[in-house]
Amino acid sequence: MTSMTTQPHAGEFARHEAARGRRFRWTRGRFAKMAAWFATCVDYHAAAGMYEELSRLSDAELKRRGLSRDTLARDVCESSERDAGS
């Protein structure tokens, strides 16, 4: 009785490697998107904290800092977006 050993053909190996590469790129792309989403969440959480702190200040103190209660939320978000972009 002879035993048969099976050797993968070069074509099968190449297809397997190509599929593995596609899975890696897909996973890496998803990871990058999740990391960007997480960083955005962290930035907006920090902005919310800054807003809470500033919203407790008097109108006079906000004015001294160049801020207005009417536009405080927008100013804080814009500041956060500028900081995240740099």
SULSULFEN-V117480 format. One line per field, one symbol per residue. ss: DSSP state (2 for helix, 1 for strand, 0 for the rest). phi: phi as a letter, one per 40 degrees, with the letter a starting at -180 (. if undefined). burial: + if it has 16 or more other ideal C-beta (glycine too) atoms within 10 Angstrom, else -. A space follows every 50 residues. Layout:
BEGIN
ss: ???
phi: ???
burial: ???
END
This chain:
BEGIN
ss: 00000000022222222222222222222222222222222222222222 222220002222220000222222222222222220
phi: .bcbbbbccdcccccccccccccccccccccccccccccccccccccccc cdcccccccccccccgbbccbdcccccccccccccc
burial: ------------------------------------------+---+--+ +--+-------+----+----+--+++--+------
END
